Amino acid sequence: MNKEEFMKQIRDMDCDNPFQYLGPHTASDGKVIIRAYLPIAKRSWVIFSNDGTKIEMKMERDRFFFLETSDKKMSGGYRIAYSDESGYVNTSEDPYAFQPSLSEFDLYLFKKGELYKSYETMGSHIITINGVKGVRFIVWAPNARSVSVVGNFNHWTQGMHPMANVSQSGLWELFVPGLGENELYKFAIKSKMGGDVSERTDPYAFYTEKRPRTASIVTSLDHSWNDQGWVDGRDKQSYREMPMAIYEVHLGSWKRGPYNTFLNYREIADHLVEYVKKMGFTHIEIMPITEYPLDESWGYQVVNYYAPTSRYGDVHDFMYFMEKFHENGIGVILDWVPAHFPDDRYGLSMYDGTHLYDHADPRMGKHPDWGTRIFNYGRNEVRNFLISSALFWIDKYHVDGIRIDAVSSMLYLDYSRKPGEWIPNRYGGRENLEAIAFIRELNTKIHEYFPGIVSVAEESTAWGGVTSPVELGGLGFDYKWNMGWMHDTLGFFSSDPIYRKFDLGKLTFSMWYAFSEKYILPISHDEIVHGKGSIYQKMPGDNWQKLANIRLLFSYMFAFPGKKIIFMGNEFGQIEEWNALDQLKWDEAQQDERKKIVRMITDLAHIYGKYSEMHQLDCNHRGFEWIDFNDSNNTVISFMRMDISRDKEIIAVFNMTPVPRSHYVIGVNRKGFYKEIFNSDSEHYGGSGVGNYGGVYSNGNGSHGRPDSIEITLPPLGSVFFLREE
């Protein structure tokens, strides 16, 4: 290709290897020709480092500049200076004096889908080459005709910093000397399909502008962490036998600042960690903070999978957030969304002018409910992008768990589709084999790299083996949200107590499958939005009965086998539905009756954490026995929880009606004094104070197939827990 053709290609943004023409080149006569394309320059100079000589470059045309020099002049390197229309002079080393450094091995692994820590290679990284500091950019755009970096540093001039398609791999690279922290940038991508140019966010950006702005921002993730003790301990513990009481929180609406402004990650952490720790929660789960454009999506329509949202601060603010929780012994689970992504023009959709990250066929690539794009899990590079993202948050931010939203939509090709709107798999079935393989690989790699991390599935169907090991044919998750328990339980508690005797099976049915998976019991954000009503609004009766039912619901939840998750605001029975655009009703939380509900949740969480009987066998049938699940006449259920030794038991009894019941007989295994360790009807919690005066002695009379029994008083719409004193 001759000089004219090269110049035309670069000018028209049709060049995939600008290094062939730009930068230093040795001519046949031994002289060195330095060429630069500076479309915003009026004049340009070369400054030689060895002696400081400054020589003006000649402009051929179309703002292409060149200079002939000798090897001797080049021995110490050089910089290029240029003045723009305003007279401002920019000086830096020549980007095209630094050849692409992407290794063949990284190319191989990325193409194979096994560059699992690709965030260490892709995106923007501040590095030093031959003593020169700058930023290396790498982006995947295999169907682009050309890609260039644009930003403030070149006045957002498309084509001024063209990148090289390394080994024709579809990975484009350029090192830009002189750039550093906080530099704004995008990639200007010219598609082969039609030749349109679009400016795109960096899929691997570590930080971005606050919406509605969309530029990526160069940032360093260097940080001196002080939570290594926490991380080491986390990786060694047997988390299934540990208590797990999770407080689910949306950072933008838990609390807000003056004039309804967002709090910073640091401000949120300082307030939230004290609140959560006092209440006895072991973990928080934060709704997605991976950068997203639309507040109303709550973070579930992600554009930047490697960037904490700038709504609440920068990357170091979020690192402070993580450290604060770990310093106080609280784990952090991150909502992460690999099921779909939005159509925003600056994001992943049609990234290089083609369906790069999704399927072109809308029967596989378009989500019918949300109008979003579905990832192409069969494409190695896409699978690599997602797995790397999950590992990134664990590696760079020390998150303790990943909760995956909408797993059901990933598993089924016909999810929410009518006949004819989906394509069967190669065996004619409805299972998404590529998504299943991706999930298994994801969980395998998470546990391989970080053995103490928990992965959680929000999966709402009867898919078998969600929490079974991959090697046994399962999906490899550690926990699954028990959506059936949630729907049945809320359905039962929403009914009038007069009819509950007919619905007792809604509560008892879930025990048939309670140990088929390792479950988390969720009372989540999904149940208190979009007109479903708050937990308070769901409860029948007057205000006293509503609050009593709330107390009864949560005491039942903490006693039932499975880890626990409660969405913010439920702990004080907020009256209104959750509104993501405003903070919780903290004025309500200050009311005396609401404080008493918080007090009860706090006591429940501490009881759950203190007594091994309540948590050690949360996921094992040996930790649970019914006492009576069939007393529909009184609408009472009772069961016991046990630890691994099965030598100690906690008796839990629930009266689902507003009628107090005295002289109620419960069968027990051992004689002795049974201390009442919890009563949801305590005046301390806002109840009527009906109870057992601290406990009761067994009477030697067998009941419920057990050798002994206790005779107790059941409070109205109340629960009582008993522990036999040794």
PAKE-215018 format. One record per residue (C-alpha): x negated, z, y negated; residue in one letter; residue number from 1. Coordinates in steps of 0.5 Angstrom, whole numbers, plus 500, padded with zeros to 3 digits. Example, Ala and Ser with C-alpha at 12.3 -4.5 7.8 and 13.67 -1.06 7.14 Angstrom:
<pts>
   east    up   north   code   pos
    475   516     509      A     1
    473   514     502      S     2
</pts>
This chain:
<pts>
   east    up   north   code   pos
    500   500     500      M     1
    497   498     493      N     2
    497   502     487      K     3
    503   499     484      E     4
    507   501     490      E     5
    505   508     490      F     6
    506   509     483      M     7
    513   506     484      K     8
    515   510     490      Q     9
    513   517     487      I    10
    516   515     480      R    11
    523   513     484      D    12
    522   519     489      M    13
    521   515     495      D    14
    514   518     497      C    15
    514   522     503      D    16
    506   523     502      N    17
    504   524     495      P    18
    497   526     497      F    19
    495   519     499      Q    20
    495   517     491      Y    21
    495   523     487      L    22
    489   528     487      G    23
    482   527     488      P    24
    480   520     492      H    25
    473   518     493      T    26
    473   510     491      A    27
    468   505     495      S    28
    463   506     490      D    29
    462   513     491      G    30
    466   515     484      K    31
    472   520     485      V    32
    478   518     482      I    33
    483   524     480      I    34
    490   522     479      R    35
    496   526     476      A    36
    504   524     475      Y    37
    506   528     469      L    38
    513   525     467      P    39
    513   530     461      I    40
    506   530     459      A    41
    504   526     452      K    42
    497   527     453      R    43
    493   530     459      S    44
    485   532     460      W    45
    481   534     466      V    46
    477   541     465      I    47
    471   541     470      F    48
    470   548     472      S    49
    462   548     473      N    50
    460   546     466      D    51
    467   547     462      G    52
    467   540     460      T    53
    474   537     458      K    54
    475   530     459      I    55
    482   526     457      E    56
    485   522     462      M    57
    488   515     461      K    58
    495   514     462      M    59
    497   508     466      E    60
    504   507     465      R    61
    510   511     467      D    62
    506   518     465      R    63
    501   516     471      F    64
    494   519     469      F    65
    488   518     472      F    66
    480   519     471      L    67
    474   517     474      E    68
    468   522     475      T    69
    462   523     479      S    70
    461   528     485      D    71
    457   532     481      K    72
    462   533     476      K    73
    467   535     482      M    74
    463   540     485      S    75
    466   546     482      G    76
    473   544     482      G    77
    477   542     476      Y    78
    484   544     472      R    79
    489   539     469      I    80
    491   541     462      A    81
    497   537     459      Y    82
    501   537     452      S    83
    509   536     452      D    84
    513   533     447      E    85
    513   540     444      S    86
    506   541     443      G    87
    505   546     449      Y    88
    499   546     453      V    89
    500   547     460      N    90
    493   548     464      T    91
    493   549     472      S    92
    489   547     478      E    93
    491   540     481      D    94
    496   542     486      P    95
    494   535     490      Y    96
    487   538     491      A    97
    490   542     496      F    98
    492   539     502      Q    99
    498   542     506      P   100
    496   547     511      S   101
    502   548     516      L   102
    499   548     523      S   103
    500   544     528      E   104
    502   550     533      F   105
    507   552     527      D   106
    510   545     527      L   107
    511   545     535      Y   108
    514   552     535      L   109
    519   551     530      F   110
    521   544     533      K   111
    522   548     539      K   112
    526   553     536      G   113
    521   559     538      E   114
    517   560     531      L   115
    521   567     531      Y   116
    518   570     525      K   117
    519   563     521      S   118
    520   567     515      Y   119
    512   568     515      E   120
    511   561     514      T   121
    517   558     511      M   122
    520   558     504      G   123
    515   561     498      S   124
    509   565     499      H   125
    504   567     494      I   126
    497   566     497      I   127
    490   565     495      T   128
    487   558     497      I   129
    479   558     496      N   130
    480   563     490      G   131
    486   560     487      V   132
    492   564     487      K   133
    499   560     487      G   134
    505   559     491      V   135
    506   555     497      R   136
    513   552     498      F   137
    515   549     505      I   138
    522   547     507      V   139
    526   543     512      W   140
    529   537     510      A   141
    528   532     516      P   142
    533   527     513      N   143
    530   527     506      A   144
    527   521     503      R   145
    523   526     498      S   146
    523   533     496      V   147
    520   536     490      S   148
    519   543     487      V   149
    523   544     481      V   150
    523   550     476      G   151
    521   553     469      N   152
    514   551     470      F   153
    516   544     470      N   154
    522   544     466      H   155
    526   543     472      W   156
    523   536     472      T   157
    525   532     479      Q   158
    520   529     482      G   159
    514   532     478      M   160
    512   536     484      H   161
    513   532     490      P   162
    512   535     497      M   163
    509   532     503      A   164
    512   531     509      N   165
    507   534     514      V   166
    506   530     520      S   167
    513   527     519      Q   168
    516   533     522      S   169
    521   534     517      G   170
    517   540     514      L   171
    515   539     507      W   172
    510   543     504      E   173
    506   544     497      L   174
    502   549     494      F   175
    503   550     486      V   176
    497   553     483      P   177
    498   558     478      G   178
    505   560     480      L   179
    507   567     482      G   180
    512   573     482      E   181
    519   572     479      N   182
    518   564     478      E   183
    525   561     479      L   184
    525   554     483      Y   185
    529   550     487      K   186
    528   544     492      F   187
    530   537     489      A   188
    532   533     495      I   189
    533   526     495      K   190
    537   524     501      S   191
    536   517     506      K   192
    543   517     506      M   193
    545   514     499      G   194
    539   516     495      G   195
    543   522     492      D   196
    538   527     489      V   197
    541   534     489      S   198
    538   541     487      E   199
    538   546     493      R   200
    537   553     494      T   201
    531   555     498      D   202
    534   557     505      P   203
    528   562     506      Y   204
    528   565     499      A   205
    527   572     499      F   206
    531   573     492      Y   207
    535   569     488      T   208
    538   569     481      E   209
    545   573     480      K   210
    551   569     481      R   211
    553   565     478      P   212
    546   562     477      R   213
    543   560     484      T   214
    536   559     483      A   215
    531   562     488      S   216
    526   567     486      I   217
    519   567     488      V   218
    518   575     490      T   219
    513   579     494      S   220
    515   583     500      L   221
    509   588     499      D   222
    511   595     500      H   223
    508   601     502      S   224
    513   604     507      W   225
    514   612     508      N   226
    519   612     513      D   227
    514   610     519      Q   228
    516   617     523      G   229
    523   615     522      W   230
    522   608     525      V   231
    517   610     531      D   232
    522   616     533      G   233
    528   610     533      R   234
    524   606     537      D   235
    523   612     542      K   236
    530   615     543      Q   237
    536   614     548      S   238
    541   612     543      Y   239
    547   611     547      R   240
    546   619     549      E   241
    546   620     541      M   242
    552   621     537      P   243
    553   615     532      M   244
    558   617     527      A   245
    558   611     522      I   246
    561   610     515      Y   247
    562   603     513      E   248
    561   601     506      V   249
    562   596     501      H   250
    556   597     496      L   251
    560   593     490      G   252
    566   598     491      S   253
    564   604     493      W   254
    562   607     486      K   255
    561   603     480      R   256
    558   604     473      G   257
    561   604     466      P   258
    566   598     464      Y   259
    566   597     472      N   260
    559   594     472      T   261
    555   594     479      F   262
    550   600     480      L   263
    543   599     482      N   264
    541   599     490      Y   265
    537   606     487      R   266
    543   609     484      E   267
    548   607     490      I   268
    543   610     495      A   269
    542   617     490      D   270
    549   618     490      H   271
    551   615     497      L   272
    546   618     501      V   273
    548   625     499      E   274
    555   624     500      Y   275
    554   621     507      V   276
    549   626     509      K   277
    554   632     507      K   278
    559   629     511      M   279
    555   629     517      G   280
    555   621     519      F   281
    549   619     523      T   282
    549   612     520      H   283
    552   607     515      I   284
    554   600     516      E   285
    553   596     510      I   286
    558   590     509      M   287
    554   583     508      P   288
    549   584     502      I   289
    545   577     504      T   290
    546   573     498      E   291
    553   570     497      Y   292
    556   566     491      P   293
    564   569     491      L   294
    565   576     490      D   295
    572   576     494      E   296
    569   574     500      S   297
    566   581     501      W   298
    559   578     503      G   299
    562   574     509      Y   300
    560   567     506      Q   301
    553   567     506      V   302
    548   562     503      V   303
    541   566     503      N   304
    540   569     509      Y   305
    534   572     507      Y   306
    535   575     500      A   307
    539   581     499      P   308
    544   580     493      T   309
    541   581     486      S   310
    548   584     484      R   311
    545   591     486      Y   312
    538   589     484      G   313
    531   586     487      D   314
    528   587     493      V   315
    524   593     492      H   316
    530   596     489      D   317
    533   595     496      F   318
    527   598     500      M   319
    528   604     496      Y   320
    535   604     498      F   321
    533   604     506      M   322
    527   609     505      E   323
    532   614     502      K   324
    537   614     508      F   325
    531   614     513      H   326
    528   620     509      E   327
    535   623     510      N   328
    535   622     517      G   329
    541   617     516      I   330
    540   610     520      G   331
    543   603     516      V   332
    546   598     520      I   333
    547   591     517      L   334
    553   586     517      D   335
    550   579     519      W   336
    554   573     519      V   337
    551   567     523      P   338
    558   565     525      A   339
    559   560     519      H   340
    557   559     512      F   341
    560   556     506      P   342
    561   549     503      D   343
    557   550     496      D   344
    554   544     494      R   345
    547   548     492      Y   346
    547   551     499      G   347
    546   549     506      L   348
    552   545     507      S   349
    549   537     507      M   350
    542   540     505      Y   351
    538   534     506      D   352
    544   529     505      G   353
    546   530     513      T   354
    550   535     517      H   355
    543   539     518      L   356
    546   546     519      Y   357
    552   544     522      D   358
    556   539     526      H   359
    558   533     523      A   360
    565   533     527      D   361
    570   537     524      P   362
    572   539     531      R   363
    566   543     532      M   364
    563   544     525      G   365
    569   546     520      K   366
    572   553     521      H   367
    580   552     521      P   368
    581   558     518      D   369
    576   559     513      W   370
    574   552     511      G   371
    567   554     512      T   372
    562   550     516      R   373
    560   552     523      I   374
    552   553     525      F   375
    550   548     530      N   376
    547   553     535      Y   377
    544   547     540      G   378
    539   545     534      R   379
    533   548     535      N   380
    531   549     528      E   381
    538   552     526      V   382
    537   557     532      R   383
    530   559     530      N   384
    533   560     522      F   385
    538   565     525      L   386
    534   569     530      I   387
    528   569     525      S   388
    533   572     519      S   389
    536   577     524      A   390
    528   579     525      L   391
    527   579     518      F   392
    531   584     516      W   393
    529   589     521      I   394
    522   587     520      D   395
    521   587     512      K   396
    527   592     511      Y   397
    527   597     517      H   398
    534   596     518      V   399
    536   600     524      D   400
    542   595     527      G   401
    545   588     526      I   402
    553   588     527      R   403
    555   581     528      I   404
    562   579     525      D   405
    567   574     528      A   406
    563   573     535      V   407
    570   571     538      S   408
    570   565     533      S   409
    563   563     536      M   410
    564   564     543      L   411
    570   559     544      Y   412
    571   552     542      L   413
    578   552     541      D   414
    578   558     537      Y   415
    584   558     532      S   416
    585   550     534      R   417
    591   547     536      K   418
    590   542     542      P   419
    586   536     540      G   420
    583   539     535      E   421
    577   541     539      W   422
    572   538     544      I   423
    571   541     551      P   424
    564   543     553      N   425
    560   539     558      R   426
    564   542     564      Y   427
    571   541     561      G   428
    572   548     559      G   429
    573   552     552      R   430
    567   556     552      E   431
    561   554     547      N   432
    555   554     551      L   433
    550   553     545      E   434
    553   559     542      A   435
    553   563     548      I   436
    546   561     549      A   437
    544   563     542      F   438
    547   570     542      I   439
    543   571     548      R   440
    537   569     546      E   441
    538   573     539      L   442
    539   579     543      N   443
    533   578     547      T   444
    529   577     542      K   445
    531   583     537      I   446
    530   588     543      H   447
    523   585     545      E   448
    521   585     538      Y   449
    524   592     536      F   450
    527   596     542      P   451
    530   601     538      G   452
    535   597     534      I   453
    542   596     536      V   454
    546   590     536      S   455
    554   590     535      V   456
    559   585     536      A   457
    565   585     533      E   458
    569   581     538      E   459
    576   581     539      S   460
    578   578     546      T   461
    577   580     553      A   462
    571   576     554      W   463
    567   580     559      G   464
    560   583     559      G   465
    559   583     551      V   466
    555   589     552      T   467
    552   587     559      S   468
    544   585     559      P   469
    543   578     559      V   470
    539   578     565      E   471
    546   580     569      L   472
    549   574     565      G   473
    552   579     559      G   474
    551   577     552      L   475
    546   583     551      G   476
    549   587     545      F   477
    549   594     545      D   478
    556   596     543      Y   479
    562   592     542      K   480
    568   594     537      W   481
    574   596     541      N   482
    579   592     537      M   483
    584   594     542      G   484
    584   601     541      W   485
    584   600     534      M   486
    590   596     534      H   487
    594   600     539      D   488
    592   607     536      T   489
    594   605     529      L   490
    600   602     532      G   491
    602   608     535      F   492
    601   612     529      F   493
    604   608     524      S   494
    611   609     528      S   495
    616   615     527      D   496
    614   621     531      P   497
    621   621     534      I   498
    620   614     537      Y   499
    613   616     540      R   500
    615   618     546      K   501
    616   611     548      F   502
    610   609     546      D   503
    605   614     549      L   504
    602   608     553      G   505
    599   605     547      K   506
    594   611     547      L   507
    593   612     554      T   508
    592   604     556      F   509
    586   604     552      S   510
    583   608     557      M   511
    584   603     563      W   512
    578   599     560      Y   513
    574   604     555      A   514
    568   604     559      F   515
    568   596     561      S   516
    564   595     555      E   517
    560   600     551      K   518
    564   601     545      Y   519
    565   603     538      I   520
    572   605     535      L   521
    573   602     529      P   522
    578   604     523      I   523
    575   599     519      S   524
    576   595     512      H   525
    580   589     516      D   526
    585   594     517      E   527
    587   596     510      I   528
    587   589     506      V   529
    591   583     505      H   530
    598   587     505      G   531
    596   591     511      K   532
    597   598     507      G   533
    592   603     507      S   534
    591   608     512      I   535
    595   613     508      Y   536
    601   608     507      Q   537
    601   606     514      K   538
    603   613     516      M   539
    610   615     517      P   540
    614   621     513      G   541
    613   625     507      D   542
    607   626     504      N   543
    605   632     508      W   544
    607   628     514      Q   545
    602   623     512      K   546
    597   627     511      L   547
    598   631     518      A   548
    598   624     521      N   549
    591   622     518      I   550
    588   629     520      R   551
    591   628     527      L   552
    589   620     528      L   553
    582   622     526      F   554
    581   628     530      S   555
    584   624     536      Y   556
    578   618     534      M   557
    573   623     534      F   558
    575   626     541      A   559
    576   619     544      F   560
    570   616     548      P   561
    566   611     544      G   562
    562   611     538      K   563
    565   612     531      K   564
    566   608     525      I   565
    570   609     519      I   566
    571   605     513      F   567
    570   608     506      M   568
    576   611     502      G   569
    579   613     509      N   570
    575   620     509      E   571
    580   622     503      F   572
    586   618     505      G   573
    586   613     499      Q   574
    593   611     497      I   575
    592   604     495      E   576
    589   599     499      E   577
    582   597     499      W   578
    580   593     493      N   579
    573   590     493      A   580
    573   588     485      L   581
    574   596     483      D   582
    571   602     486      Q   583
    574   607     490      L   584
    580   612     487      K   585
    575   618     486      W   586
    580   621     482      D   587
    584   622     488      E   588
    579   624     492      A   589
    578   630     487      Q   590
    585   632     489      Q   591
    585   639     493      D   592
    589   636     499      E   593
    584   630     499      R   594
    578   635     499      K   595
    581   638     505      K   596
    581   632     509      I   597
    574   630     507      V   598
    573   637     509      R   599
    576   636     516      M   600
    572   629     517      I   601
    566   633     515      T   602
    567   638     521      D   603
    569   633     526      L   604
    563   629     525      A   605
    559   636     525      H   606
    562   638     532      I   607
    561   631     534      Y   608
    554   631     533      G   609
    553   638     535      K   610
    556   639     542      Y   611
    553   634     547      S   612
    560   634     551      E   613
    563   630     545      M   614
    558   624     545      H   615
    553   624     550      Q   616
    557   620     555      L   617
    561   616     550      D   618
    560   610     554      C   619
    560   613     561      N   620
    567   615     565      H   621
    563   621     567      R   622
    564   624     561      G   623
    572   624     560      F   624
    577   627     565      E   625
    585   626     563      W   626
    589   633     564      I   627
    595   630     562      D   628
    597   623     559      F   629
    604   623     562      N   630
    608   628     558      D   631
    612   624     554      S   632
    618   629     553      N   633
    613   633     549      N   634
    609   627     546      T   635
    603   631     548      V   636
    596   628     551      I   637
    590   632     553      S   638
    584   631     556      F   639
    577   634     557      M   640
    570   631     555      R   641
    563   633     558      M   642
    556   632     558      D   643
    551   629     563      I   644
    551   636     567      S   645
    558   637     567      R   646
    557   644     567      D   647
    560   644     560      K   648
    567   642     557      E   649
    571   641     551      I   650
    579   641     552      I   651
    582   637     547      A   652
    590   637     546      V   653
    594   633     541      F   654
    601   634     539      N   655
    604   627     536      M   656
    610   630     533      T   657
    612   635     528      P   658
    615   640     532      V   659
    610   646     534      P   660
    610   648     541      R   661
    608   655     544      S   662
    607   657     551      H   663
    604   650     552      Y   664
    600   650     559      V   665
    594   646     560      I   666
    590   646     566      G   667
    582   648     566      V   668
    577   648     571      N   669
    574   655     570      R   670
    576   662     568      K   671
    574   665     561      G   672
    575   665     554      F   673
    577   659     551      Y   674
    575   659     543      K   675
    579   654     539      E   676
    573   651     535      I   677
    577   646     531      F   678
    585   645     529      N   679
    587   640     525      S   680
    593   644     522      D   681
    588   649     519      S   682
    590   651     512      E   683
    583   650     511      H   684
    585   642     512      Y   685
    591   642     508      G   686
    595   644     514      G   687
    601   649     516      S   688
    596   654     519      G   689
    599   654     526      V   690
    594   656     532      G   691
    591   660     537      N   692
    588   666     533      Y   693
    581   664     535      G   694
    582   662     542      G   695
    585   664     549      V   696
    584   667     555      Y   697
    585   663     562      S   698
    591   667     566      N   699
    589   665     573      G   700
    594   660     574      N   701
    593   653     576      G   702
    596   647     573      S   703
    595   640     572      H   704
    591   640     579      G   705
    586   645     576      R   706
    585   652     579      P   707
    586   656     572      D   708
    590   654     566      S   709
    591   657     559      I   710
    597   658     555      E   711
    596   655     548      I   712
    600   654     541      T   713
    600   647     539      L   714
    601   646     531      P   715
    606   640     529      P   716
    602   633     528      L   717
    596   637     530      G   718
    590   637     535      S   719
    586   643     538      V   720
    579   643     541      F   721
    577   649     546      F   722
    570   651     548      L   723
    569   656     554      R   724
    565   661     552      E   725
    559   663     557      E   726
</pts>
